[in-house]
Amino acid sequence: MLKALTRFAAAAALLGFAQVAAAQGKLTILWAQWDPANYLQELVKDYEKQTGTKVVVETTPWPDFQNKAFKEFTAKGSAYDMVVGDSQWLGAGSTGGHYVELTAFFKKHKVAEVMAPATVAGYAEYPGKSGKYWAIPLEGDATGFSYRKDWFEDPKEKAAFKAKYGYELDVPKTWKELGDIAEFFHRPKEKRYGISIYTDNSYDALVMGVENVIFSFGGNLGDYATHKVDGIVNSKENIEALKFYKRLYGFTPPDWGKTFFQEGNQAITEGLVSMSMNFFAFFPALANPTTNKFAKVTGYFASPKGPTGKQFAALGGQGISIVSYSKNKDEAMKFLEWFIREDVQKKWADLGGYTCNAAILKSDAFRKATPYNEAFYQSMFMVKDFWAVPEYAELLTAANKRWHPFVVGGKGTAEEAANGLAKDWQATFKKYGRTK
C-alpha cells in the first residue's frame, strides 16, 4: 500500500511539474538601450513570479533601434512579441500591419481614462482622433531643462544680471528669459557656456529641440488632418522660432553641432553650462551624486512659455505594442493587462520609469519623489508631437537637411530653410497621395 501511495505521489508530482513547465512561456520585448529598459527588466520579474512566464527585455543601441525593429517587421519575423516603439512609429506600425490593434483592449480596460490624455494621443492612437489604438502608453517623456542652481543663486551673478537685463535672475518663465540667461552666462574665456541644446541631425534630436520653440512660439508643423504644410511649417512664427534656436546655438560649448542626450548630461556633469536641454528620462543620472558631482546644485524646469504665453514641450517617450507576427499574442495581451494595473504602475514609477497613469502623475507622492518629477508632471500635460504618419522618416530626414545647415552651419536664412522644408514635405505628401 505504501509503495502504491509513493508511486501515486511521484506521478502526481511529475504531472504538476509538467503543468508548471507548460505554463512557463517566454515573452521578448524589444527596446532601445537605456536606463528605462533596465527598469522595465527589473519590473517584469514580478510578472514572472506571478505567472511563471519569463519576460526578457532585449535592447539595442539607439542608432540601431529603428532599423532593427523595422527589419524584423518587414521580414514578418517572430523574434519579438512586443516592442516599445517611438510615437512616430504608430503610422507605419499600424498601417503596415506590424502592430496588433488594441482598440477593444482600450475599451474593456478604460485605458484612455486611466492614462494622461497627451500620452494616449501621442503613444497609442492612430490616425489622430480616430479612436483606434495600437499601443499602451509605457514610458512618458518630454524635453525639459536642468540648470545650475548655484550659478543662478550667486548674489554677484544676480546683481550683474539685473543691472544688464533689468529683471531678477531666476528660473526662466519665457524663452526670451532663457535666451537672456544663456547669453549672460556664456563666457568662453572662462570655459563657461550659456546652454546646451539638441543639434544631432542623425535621428530626431535637432527636430525635437526646434519643435520646443516652434510650438511655444505659436507655430505648428502642419495640419495633421489634411496634411497641409505650406503656410504652416514656413509661417512667420516658425521662422522666428528657427532664428531663436540658431541664436541659442551661439551660446553652446565648442563643437556642439551634433549633440543629443549624452552631451546634454555631460554639459552639466562637467560644469560647462548654466542650462541644458534633455529628455526627462536622462535626468535621474543628474540627480545621482555618483554620476554628477553637481547633483546637489542641479535643478530642473519645464520648457518655458513663448511670446504669447503658449507653452509646449516636444513629446518623447514610447508606447508598448504587440507585434502582429508574434506567436505569443495571447500571453502578450495578458502582460499588458498586468502592466496597466495601478499597483504595477506605482512600482514602475518607483523604479525610475515614467508612468503615464494620470492619477499617479497628479499625486503629491509622485510629484515630490524626485527633484525633477514636478517639472515632468507639468510637461506631460502640455506635450505636442512630430508627424506619426507612415512616411515620418522621410519627413524627419527633410527637416534635418533643411534646419541643421541653418542652425549649426550658418548657411542661408531661416526663411529659406522654412520654405524649402514646406516644398519637401508637400512633395512627400503628394507622393503618398495624402494631399490633392
Sequence and secondary structure as in RCSB ss.txt:
>XXXX:A:sequence
MLKALTRFAAAAALLGFAQVAAAQGKLTILWAQWDPANYLQELVKDYEKQTGTKVVVETTPWPDFQNKAFKEFTA
KGSAYDMVVGDSQWLGAGSTGGHYVELTAFFKKHKVAEVMAPATVAGYAEYPGKSGKYWAIPLEGDATGFSYRKD
WFEDPKEKAAFKAKYGYELDVPKTWKELGDIAEFFHRPKEKRYGISIYTDNSYDALVMGVENVIFSFGGNLGDYA
THKVDGIVNSKENIEALKFYKRLYGFTPPDWGKTFFQEGNQAITEGLVSMSMNFFAFFPALANPTTNKFAKVTGY
FASPKGPTGKQFAALGGQGISIVSYSKNKDEAMKFLEWFIREDVQKKWADLGGYTCNAAILKSDAFRKATPYNEA
FYQSMFMVKDFWAVPEYAELLTAANKRWHPFVVGGKGTAEEAANGLAKDWQATFKKYGRTK
>XXXX:A:secstr
 HHHHHHHHHHHHHHHHHHHHHH  EEEEEEESSHHHHHHHHHHHHHHHHHS EEEEEEE HHHHHHHHHHHHHT
T  S SEEEEEGGGHHHHHHTT B   HHHHHHHTHHHHB HHHHHHHTBSSTTS  B  EEEE  BEEEEEEHH
HHH HHHHHHHHHHHSS   S SBHHHHHHHHHHH BGGGTBEEEE     SSSHHHHHHHHHHHHTT  S  TT
T   TTTTTSHHHHHHHHHHHHHHTTS TT SS  HHHHHHHHHTT EEEEEEEGGGSHHHH TTT TTGGGEEE
EE  B TTS   EEB  EEEEEBTT S HHHHHHHHHHHTSHHHHHHHHHHT    BHHHHHSHHHHTTSSSHHH
HHHHTTSEE    STTHHHHHHHHHHHHHHHHTT  S HHHHHHHHHHHHHHHHHHTT   
